[in-house]
Amino acid sequence: MSTEIKVPVLPESVADATVATWHVSVGDKVSRDQNLVDIETDKVVLEVVAPNDGVITEISQEEGATVLGEQVIALLGDADAAPASDSAPAKSEDAPAAQSAPASEGKEVDIKVPVLPESVADATIATWHVQPGEAVTRDQNLVDIETDKVVLEVVAQEDGIMGEHIHAEGETVLGEQVIGTVKAGAAPAAAAPKAEAAPASDSSDSSDVLTPSVRRLIAEKGLDASKIKGTGKNGRVTKEDVDTFLKAPAAAPKAEAAAPAAPMGDRTQKRVPMTRLRKTIANRLLEAKNSTAMLTTFNEVNMKPIMDLRKQYQEVFEKRHGIRLGFMSFYVKAVTEALKRFPEVNASIDGDDIVYHNYFDISIAVSTPRGLVTPVLKDCDKLSVAEIEKGIRELAIKGRDGKLSIEDMTGGNFTITNGGVFGSLLSTPIINLPQSSILGMHKIQDRPMAVNGKVEILPMMYLALSYDHRQIDGKESVGFLVTIKELLEDPTRLLLDV
């Protein structure tokens, strides 16, 4: 019996999506909760995981294909249909022996914190991915270093064996500080006689034990993965295992419910320290609220012209440029043109001065597993629609994978945030300092509208512009927002510059 692999349900404001990356091929054996494929929308990348163990028997939509919500893109057959795996047990039996055996000697190589930008004073060790004594391969990610804005990966320079952790997770470190060692060139020695009892066949590859979706869930809940017992194939930790672990602490009070002096019952709580990124986001949002005269003005836009244009040219555009035509490129184009017409909005306050920028770098709010970040799309006035789409896609993928660099996050004159992908109908976005304004896009929703004295059902979207009233007057803010509305409702004007 085959199981259908489907695209996740898409938000109402997202018309379609793109198959970004297949992580498996036809004939591959997969395990429950293993990430099979990444599905990309205008703003986020969604992971589709295997609902159960089995074999990929068919992939009906290849990478780059445009797909709809809940569309079938592959079939998963029963595990019995898998090719014979006689060699697999031998491999798994050898692995623990190699892991548990002592390593031969090799030269020690220092693991250092990367060079930090001048604006970043220190960093925090977020996660060690390799424990002392474990084998490492060249370019394998050893540790995540978290700064105020981005997470930096430190990879192994050579094959070898992980040495000691000089600094543990949560410790504050400086640029180029030594935090650990690797015995480069060292190899595990022959298996010890008792090593075959070690059940560590999967521990050599943490990416197999914890799928991306499970890793994200564990990180969100602030759990220690080593304390969660895996019930999946080869000891794999599944989402159900995480849920069971979360419910376990509540079971003890329930068992003692008969005792008359149970003060808390099953009411439990958990205290988790904020990550460095979350603390930075919190401080910047609070600073924006307290240090600016922030005001929000609203308007609405009829999205039918753009939706019709996308429908007409989507297929030709994708064939020509190799990328799907989304809404965000229109938003960026309209904002860039409006910034040209209203230089007060494309400016910022520095002390007692107003700094006017003669370039157009736009920050795009991106939701990542670690929090909301605003990477920058630079020189938008010089980019075509296709180049904007490719730039946004690259930033979204980097954000998902934790690969955003300091350069990606630096600068920006204006921010666009699209809460519509999560279903938000209306909001008041907070300014991204030191910028002076931010544009909020929202859910596209059919509403009855009066057109030439008649009622028509049109796909409408609310626009919200939050701005610093110390710098931007009401006339400029309203004119800026109306310009964006007019450009989006008649996208031909973006091409003709009228």
N, C-alpha and C positions, 0 to 999 in steps of 0.2 A: 504494500500500500504506500502511495506517495503522499507527502505533505507539501502543500503549496507554500512557497516563500513569497510574501507580498510586500509591497511598498507600505510603510506606515501611513496612518491617517494624517493628511496634511491639513494645516490651518486653513480656514475659509479664504484668507487673503492670499494664499499661495495656490496658484492654478495648477502647477505641475512641478516636477523635479527632474534631476538628472542622475543616472547611474554613474557614480564617480569612480569607485574602485572595487573590483571583485578580489577578495582575498583567498578565494578557493576556485578550483576548476572542476569540470565534469569528471567524475570518477574519484574525487577526493573524499576520504572519510572525514567526517566532522563530528564534533561533540556538542552536547547541549550547551547553550549560551555562548558558543564560539561565534565571533564576529564574522559574518559571511560577506557582507557588502556594505559600502558606504553610499548613502543616498543624499545628494546635495540639493538644497533649496536655495532661494535667493540669499539667505543669511546664515543658515546653520547646516551642519552635516549630520545626518541621522544614521545610526548603526542598526543594521538588521542582523539579529543573531539567530542561531539554529534553535528551534523549539525542542528538539530532541536529538539523540545520536542518530547517525545515518550516513548515507552516501549521496553526494550531489549527482543526480541523474540527468538533469537538463538545466541549462541557463538560456532563457528565452530573450533576455534583454542584455545586450553587451554594454561595456563601458561607453559612456557618452550618449546613450539612448535617453530620450525624454520619456518620462513615465508619469502616470497619474496615481493619486492616492489609492491604496488597496489593490493596485494592479499586480497580477501574478508575474514574477520575474524569474522564477526558478522552481525546480521540483527537488524534494529531498526524499530519497528512497530509504527503505529499511536497512538497518546495519548489516543484515544477512546478505544483502546484495553486494557488499564490499568485496574487493579482490582479496584473495587469501593473504594473510599477514603472518606467515610462518616466521619471517625474519624479525617481526616486531618484538616478540618476547625476548629474543636473544639480545636485542639492542637495549631494551629496558633493564635487562638483568646486568648488562655490562655497565650501564650508566651509574647505578648506585655504588658499584664496586669502585669505579674510578673516582667518584665523588668522595667516598668515605676514606679512601686510601691517602696516606701522607704524600705531599708533593715533593718532587725533586727540587733541588736548589736552583735559584735563578736570581738575576740581578734585581734589586729593588728600585722601582720607579715611583717617584712621588706623584700623588694625585693632588692637583692644585685647583683652587677657586679661579675661574676665569678673570681676566682683567675687567674691572668694573668701570663704568663711565664716571666722569668727574662728578656728575650730579648724584651719584649713588654712593653713599658712605660705606655701607656694609651690606651683608646678605645673610640669609638663613639657610641652613641645611634642611631641605624639605623631606627628601626620601632617599635612603640608601637602597638600591635595587639589588646589590650583590653583598653577601655576607662573607666574613673572613673564612678562607679555606675553600671557597667555591671557585670553579674554573671560570675564566673570562676570556672573551675573544676580542680581537681588535675591532674598534669602533662600537663595541657594546656599551650602552648607557650604564654607567656605574652609579651616578648620584644626581639628583635634581637640586640645584641651588636657586633659591627664590629671592628675588629682589623686590623693590617696591612695585615694579611694573611687570616684569617678565620672569619666567622660569628658565634657567640656563641648564643645559645638560652637559655633564662632564663624561666623556667617553674614554675607553681604554685605548692607549696608544699601541699596545702589543698584546698578543696572546699571553696568558699566564694564569697565576693564581692570586686571588684577592688576599691582600695582607690585612693589617689592622685598620680599624676606623679610629683615626686620631680625634676626630670630632663627631659627635653623635647627632642624630636628627633633632632639630629644634635649636641647636647652638648657633650663635651669631659669629660670622666669620668675615674676614677682609679679603680684598682682591689679592690673588696670587698666594694666598695662605695655603700651606700644606694641610690637607684634611685626611689623608689616608695613603696607603701604599699598595702597589701591585708587584708581585714577584714575576717580572717579565721573563718569558722563555721557560718558566717552570712548567712541568707537566705532572699530572697525577701518576704516582708509582703503581706497581702491580697491586692487584686487589689483595687485601688482607683476608685470611681465612674466614673471619666472622662477618666480613662486610656484606655478604649476601643477605643478611637479615635486615639491612637498612632499607626502609621503604621510601627511597628518595628519588625514584625514577623521574618524577616530574619537577623536582625542585631545581634541576639544572636549567630550566627554562621558565622563568617567572611569567613570561607572556603567555605560555600555554596554561599554567595553573590559574591565572587570573585573566579573564577576558577584559577588554576595555570597559565594557558596560559594568562588570562586577567591580573592577578597580575604581571606577567613578563612584559607584554606590558606596563602597567601603570608605573612600576619601570623604564623601559628603557626610557620612555618619560618624567620621572620626574613629574608625575601628582599627584594631590591630589584626591584619590578615592572618598572622601566624597562629592566632588563637581560635580561628574559625575552622571547624572540621569540615572537609570537603566530602560530599557524597557522590559527586559526578564521576565520570570515567577517569580512571587512574588518579583518584583523589582530587579531581578538579573541584574548586569552590564555585558553586552556582548561586544565583540570586536567592533561591529558596534557602540555601544554607545561611546566607546573610540574614534573611528574614527570621529564620529559626534562632540564630544567635541573638538577634535583637530582642526576641520575645522571651528568651531564656531567663534573663534577670527578673522578669515579672512573674515567672512561674513560682519562685520560692515564696514570695509573700502570699500567693494564692494558696499554697500548700499549708501555710500556717494560719489560714483565715479563721480556723476554729478557735485559735487562741484569743482570749478577750482583750489582750493588750496590744493588738496590732495597730500602731498609730498611723501608718501610711497605707496599709492595704496594698493594692497593686499600683498605687500612684508613685511612679519612679521618675527620676530626672537624670540628665546627663550633662556635664559641663565640658565643653570642648573649646580650647583656645582658638581665637581668630588666627587665620593665616596672615602672613605679612601683607599679601595682596588685598585681603578683605579689610584689614585695618587701614591700609592706604586709601582704599575706596571710601570707607566710612569717613575718614578725616577730610578728604577732598570734597565730598558731598556736603559735609557740615560746614566746611569753610566757604563753599559757594553760597550756601543759604545765609551765612552770617556776614559775609564781606561784600555782597553785591546787593544792589537795589533791583532784585529780580522780579520781572513781570511777565505774564504769558498772554499772548493774543492768539485768537483762533480763527480758522476759516474752514471751508470745506471744498473739495474738488471732485468733479465728475470724472471718474477714471475710465469711462467707456471709450473715449478716443484712443487712449493708450492700449487698452485691452484689445480693441479692434485691430490696431496697428501690429501688436504682437502676434495676434492670431493670423494676420495676413502674411507676415514676413518671418515668422518663427522658423519654419523649416529651411527657407533660403538662407537666413542669417546663420543658422547653425551649420549648414553645409559649407558656407563661405568662410566662417571664422572659427569653427570647431568649438563653439561654446553657446549655451542657451541664452536667449534674450530675456532678461528679467526686468523687474520694475526698478531696482536700485539704480541702474544706469540712467534712467530717465530722471530720477530724483537728483542724482549727482549733477547731471547736465543742467537741470533747471536751477539748482542752488548755485552752481558756478556762474551762470548767466546773471542771476539776481545779485550775487556778490559784486559783479562788475558794475552793476547799475547803482548799487548802494554801498560805496566804500566804507561808510561808517560801520556797517555790520562786519566787514572784513578787516576789523581792527581790534586792538586790545588796549587796556589801560596798564601803564607801567609807572607807578608812583603818581606824579602829577602830570604825566604826559599821556597822550593817545598815540599809539603806534599804528600807522596804516600800512598794510601789507600789499605789495604789488605782485603777489603770487597767490595761488589758490590750492592750498593743501587742506583736504577735507578728512576729518576723522569719522570713521564708520564704527558705530557701537556693535560689538560682537559678543555674544554670550558664549562663555567657555566653561568647562567643568570647574575651573578655579574661580570664576566670577566674571563680571562684565568688564571688558577692556575696550579701548578705543584706538585701534591701529589707524595709521594715516595713509591715505591715498594721495600721493604728491602730484603737483602740477596737473590738476584735473582739466584746466583750460586747454592743455595740449593733447589730451587723450581722446581717442574716438570712443564710440559707444562700446565697441568690442573690446578695446583696451581697458575700459572701465570695468566691464564684466569680468575680464580675466584677472584684473587687479583685486577686485572684491573677492573672487573665488580663492585666490592665493592667500589673502589675509584670513579668510574664514577657515581654510584648511590648516594654516599655521596656528591659528587660535585654538582649534580643536586639538591639535597634536602638541600644544605647548611649545611651538617652535618660533613664536614671535620674538624678534630681536629688539634691542634697545632702539635701533634705527627705525624699525617699523612703528614704534610707539612714540617717537619724538616729533614734536611740532604739532601742526594742525591749527587752522584758523577758525574752523567752524565744524560742528558735529551734526551728523544725521543719525537718529536712532529710530528703529522700526519696531515698535511694540506690537504692530499688527500681526506679525508672524506668530505671536503667542496668544492672539485673540483680543488684545486691548482695543477698546472702542475710542477712548479719549483719555489723555493724561496730560500732566504738566511736567515736562522734562526739566531736569536740573542742569544748569550751565556747567560745562566742562572747563574749569579754570586752566590757564588764564584767558581762555576765549571769552567772547562777550555774548554769544548766543548759541542756541541749539534748536534744531528742527525735529519735531516728533511726528513720525508717520504712524498711521493706525490701520485698523482692520477695514478692509473694503467690504461694504455691506449694502445690499439692495435696499433702497428706500423710495417711497413715493415722493416725487418732486414735481413742482409746478413748472411746466415748460410751455411758453406761449399760451398761457391760459388753460392748458390741459395737464392732467396728472399723468406722469410717466414713471415707470420703475427704472431707476438708474443705479449703477454701482458707485456709491458715494464713499468718500474717505475724509475724516477730519484731519486738519493740519494744526499743529500747535507750535508756536514759536516763543520760546522763553528767551529773554534778553535782559541785559544790564541797563536799567533806565538811567544810570549815571552817564552813560556814554551814548546810548541810542534813544532818540525821542520817539514818541508814538507815531508821528508821521512817517518816519523812516521804517519803523518796524512793520507797520501795517502795509506800507507800500511794498516792502520786501516780500511779505507773505502773499500779497495779491499778485505780485509778479510771478511767483512760483505757481500759484493757482492757474493763472492765465497760460503759462507755458505748458503746464501739464494737461490742461484741457484742450490745447491746440498745439500738439507737439511739433507740427510743421514749423512753428515759429522758432524752435530751437535750431533748425537747419538754416532758416532764412535770416536769423538774427534780427527779428522785428518784434 
